[in-house]
Amino acid sequence: QESFDNAGLLVGRRDREVTRILVSLDITREVVEEAAQLDAQLIVAHHPVIFHPVKSVIDGAPTGEILLALIEHKIAAICAHTNLDAACGGVNDCLAEALELTEIGQLQQAGVDAQGRPYGIGRGGTVHRPGLSAREYAAFVKEKLGSACVRVVSGGKPVQKVAVGGGACGSMLEDVVAQGCDTFVTADVKYDRFLDAKALGLNLLDAGHFSTENVVCAPMVRWLSEEFPGVDVRLSEVHREIYSAI
C-alpha cells in the first residue's frame, strides 16, 4: 500500500469466526445494514472505512455512524485500497479487461511481488477497435462501465493505445504520455488537468470514481470464494453509484 493509505483489518476481533462475507466498493451505513440482515460477520471493501484519523466514534458523524453500526452488529471490516489498485489482477487489471484492452502492461511499475509479478498503479493496452474518436470511445466506456456520465476532452488523436487508472489518477498524465498512450481513462479529474491533457495532445476521459473501481468487486467475490470454499461470499446489492447525471 502507498504510505498515505490505511488498508487491512480496520474493525473487528481477529479471532472471530467468519462464515459469510459481503463484498462492496465502500462501507456505507446501508452496506452495514445489508451485512447485518445477511448475518455476515465480515465486510471486505476497497475504500478504507477509516482513512483520516478519527478523534471520536459518535452518532451524528458520518464515519462515527458507520463504525458504531459495525461494532454494534459485531461485523468486522477489511479494506484493500492502494494495494488492490497496484496488485496483479487488481482494480486496474479489472478495468483494462472491462474495456477489452489487449497487450496489457504496467503504467507505473513499483516493484515485484512474491510470485514474481510486477505491481504498480495504472495499466496500458491496445484498444479493441482502433481509430475511434475520443467522443466515440467515451460512449463505449460509458456503456461498458455503466457510468452515470463520462467527461471527455479530445487531444485530437484517434484512440489506439489506452491507459487506465481506476479512481483519482489525474496526476499521471505525464506518465501516460511517456508510455506512448493517446488516451487515458480515469476519474475525479480537476479542471486544470483537462487543460493539460489537451495541450499534451491526450484524449482524457473521466468515467467516475465508482465506475472505474467497482469493476473489481465481482472478481473479489470469486477470489474469496475460491480461496475459502467453506465461506459464503456475496456481492453487495444495495451499493451503487451515489450520483446521477442530468
Disulfide bonds with the S-S distance in Angstrom:
none
